[in-house]
């Protein structure tokens, strides 16, 4: 596709349920990033993949958050035993070059997650 | 701790006005500074700046970076209602991820 595609666009879950959010990056983009954006805030980094390798997961807020990109393309962010503070927009971004930095990241529309 | 600070946090202007949005940063191993426009959906890439003093321009938008004073500005001339959005400033360090400010919410009134 022409851009980064995320699904679902909206997700409502009850506290304690597990959720899975999908990201389909721009074709050929090596790097993939997940961000969390709370209401009224800028996006905050969660984790970074280069191809299938998860090179940085320092932003994941707890061990309930898990991300994978098994074939170096589509990525899934999974949140287990969701809590109300997990409510946010989850943004995925991709960029082309292998080396870090100096390359614009292109964002998907995000998944708005609401935990009841 | 790395941080990016944007000001003002919100701004209301009338069509035709010129606005200047500010972004200051303290980031280890600075690589680049990026501006994004966010309406209801994805942040849309505007500019990436890596060198001081070189203005980047696209239509009515322009931006410049000062690496000595650690700030950037985004200018929008002859504003239109379609410019209403949140403008995000982000800095890329050596780790690859972007560190974002909170954004400036711009409202352009007819």
HADDOCK unambig.tbl for C-alpha pairs under 7 A between the chains (distance, minus, plus):
assign (segid A and resid 41 and name CA) (segid B and resid 102 and name CA) 4.75 0.50 0.50
assign (segid A and resid 42 and name CA) (segid B and resid 100 and name CA) 5.48 0.50 0.50
assign (segid A and resid 42 and name CA) (segid B and resid 101 and name CA) 5.52 0.50 0.50
assign (segid A and resid 42 and name CA) (segid B and resid 102 and name CA) 4.30 0.50 0.50
assign (segid A and resid 42 and name CA) (segid B and resid 103 and name CA) 6.12 0.50 0.50
assign (segid A and resid 43 and name CA) (segid B and resid 100 and name CA) 6.09 0.50 0.50
assign (segid A and resid 44 and name CA) (segid B and resid 99 and name CA) 6.89 0.50 0.50
assign (segid A and resid 44 and name CA) (segid B and resid 100 and name CA) 6.84 0.50 0.50
assign (segid A and resid 45 and name CA) (segid B and resid 97 and name CA) 6.57 0.50 0.50
assign (segid A and resid 45 and name CA) (segid B and resid 98 and name CA) 6.92 0.50 0.50
assign (segid A and resid 100 and name CA) (segid B and resid 94 and name CA) 6.29 0.50 0.50
assign (segid A and resid 100 and name CA) (segid B and resid 95 and name CA) 6.30 0.50 0.50
assign (segid A and resid 100 and name CA) (segid B and resid 96 and name CA) 4.41 0.50 0.50
assign (segid A and resid 101 and name CA) (segid B and resid 31 and name CA) 5.97 0.50 0.50
assign (segid A and resid 101 and name CA) (segid B and resid 92 and name CA) 5.81 0.50 0.50
assign (segid A and resid 101 and name CA) (segid B and resid 93 and name CA) 6.32 0.50 0.50
assign (segid A and resid 101 and name CA) (segid B and resid 94 and name CA) 5.96 0.50 0.50
assign (segid A and resid 101 and name CA) (segid B and resid 96 and name CA) 4.60 0.50 0.50
assign (segid A and resid 102 and name CA) (segid B and resid 31 and name CA) 6.03 0.50 0.50
assign (segid A and resid 102 and name CA) (segid B and resid 32 and name CA) 5.68 0.50 0.50
assign (segid A and resid 104 and name CA) (segid B and resid 48 and name CA) 6.82 0.50 0.50
assign (segid A and resid 106 and name CA) (segid B and resid 45 and name CA) 6.78 0.50 0.50
assign (segid A and resid 107 and name CA) (segid B and resid 42 and name CA) 5.61 0.50 0.50
assign (segid A and resid 107 and name CA) (segid B and resid 43 and name CA) 6.05 0.50 0.50
assign (segid A and resid 108 and name CA) (segid B and resid 42 and name CA) 5.30 0.50 0.50
assign (segid A and resid 109 and name CA) (segid B and resid 41 and name CA) 4.77 0.50 0.50
assign (segid A and resid 109 and name CA) (segid B and resid 42 and name CA) 4.08 0.50 0.50
assign (segid A and resid 110 and name CA) (segid B and resid 42 and name CA) 6.60 0.50 0.50
